[in-house]
Each structure stands twice: as C-alpha cells, then as structure tokens.
Amino acid sequence: MAKPKKKYYPNNIRAVLETEDEYFPSMPFDVFYAHYVRNWLLPSSHECVIRATSLKTGKVKEYSYKYGKAAQNKIKQLVHTHEFVVCDHDSIHKLSPHPQRYNNEETNTRD
C-alpha cells in the first residue's frame, strides 16, 4: 500500500516580498529582545520543546512533548549525534555532544 502524499499548503511569500518596506517598521534590537525573546511562553499543555540539529546533515527537526519523561528519552537518543536547544517553562538550554568547543574562546566560531 502506497504512503499517502502530504497535503500541500500554499504560502504567501510573494505577497510578503512584494509588500513595501513601510509596512514592516524596523525595531531596535533591545526592544525586540525584551519583547519577543524574554517573554516566550509554551502552551500549558506542553512540558518542553526540543529543536535538534543533526551534526551529520545539518538538518533541523523540532519535537514538542507533553510529558517530561518522553522528552528525557528523546534527549538520551539524540545526545551523541545532535546539537539541540531545550525550552521548558522556566529556561532555555543549548546542549551539544562537544561542550569543550563552546568553552574555548579561541575555537568558538559557532556562536
């Protein structure tokens, strides 16, 4: 039995690209950071979100979990092959299988 094709959802990229700049006002970074980055919220139904980047292919996948134990199992599965960011209700953590790379100022080129 053949696997059904995913339904195609059209996007509005042309409308966005053709819109004049005046409809997208610029914002200072401090305002953007304070409003959009520091005030993030997860839905109360979810425990955490994991965004994993494969070290081999560079592909990014995102996983959301309603239960902490399921998220812990996924982290254990990904810990040696992926860099990932874990967001829960209290904090955001960036995790990597090669943490020494991030602690050395001379070789820190990713961040």
C-alpha positions in Angstrom: 0.0 0.0 0.0 1.5 3.4 -1.0 2.0 6.0 1.6 -0.4 8.9 1.1 1.1 12.2 0.0 1.2 15.1 2.4 -1.3 17.8 1.6 0.3 20.9 0.0 -0.4 24.1 1.9 0.4 27.2 -0.2 2.3 30.1 1.4 2.2 33.8 0.8 5.9 34.5 0.2 5.2 36.5 -3.0 2.7 38.8 -1.1 5.3 39.4 1.6 8.2 40.0 -0.8 6.1 42.5 -2.9 4.9 44.4 0.2 6.5 47.8 0.6 9.1 48.3 3.4 6.9 50.9 5.1 4.6 48.1 6.3 7.4 46.4 8.2 8.8 49.1 10.6 12.2 48.5 11.9 12.7 47.9 15.6 15.8 48.4 17.8 17.4 45.1 18.9 16.8 45.9 22.6 13.1 46.3 22.1 12.9 43.1 20.0 14.9 41.1 22.6 12.9 42.3 25.5 9.5 41.8 23.9 9.9 38.6 21.8 12.8 36.7 23.3 12.5 37.2 27.0 8.7 36.9 27.0 8.3 33.5 25.4 5.6 31.1 26.6 4.9 27.5 26.0 1.3 26.3 26.0 0.3 25.0 29.4 -0.4 21.6 27.7 3.3 21.1 26.8 6.2 20.3 29.0 9.0 21.3 26.6 10.1 21.8 23.0 13.4 20.3 21.6 15.0 21.7 18.4 17.7 19.3 17.3 20.3 20.0 14.6 22.0 16.9 13.1 25.8 17.1 13.2 26.0 14.9 10.2 23.5 16.5 7.8 22.8 19.9 9.4 19.0 19.3 9.2 16.9 20.8 12.0 13.9 19.0 13.5 11.6 20.2 16.2 9.9 18.0 18.8 7.3 19.0 21.4 6.4 17.0 24.4 3.6 17.0 26.8 5.4 14.7 29.3 8.9 15.2 30.8 9.8 11.5 30.7 9.2 11.4 26.9 11.4 14.4 26.4 14.2 12.9 28.6 14.1 9.7 26.4 14.4 11.8 23.2 17.4 13.7 24.7 19.1 10.4 25.5 18.5 9.3 22.0 19.9 12.5 20.4 22.7 13.3 22.8 25.6 11.8 20.8 24.5 12.8 17.3 22.8 16.2 17.6 23.2 19.7 18.9 19.9 20.8 20.4 18.1 23.5 22.3 15.6 22.5 25.0 12.9 25.0 26.0 10.7 24.4 29.1 8.5 26.7 31.1 11.4 28.1 33.1 14.5 28.2 30.9 16.2 27.6 27.6 19.3 25.4 27.3 21.7 24.8 24.4 23.2 21.3 24.6 26.0 19.8 22.5 27.9 16.5 22.4 31.1 18.6 22.2 30.8 21.1 25.1 34.5 21.9 25.2 34.2 23.6 21.8 31.9 26.2 23.4 34.1 26.8 26.4 37.2 27.7 24.5 37.3 31.3 23.3 39.8 30.7 20.5 37.9 28.0 18.8 34.4 29.2 19.5 33.2 30.0 16.0 29.6 28.8 16.1 28.1 31.3 18.5 
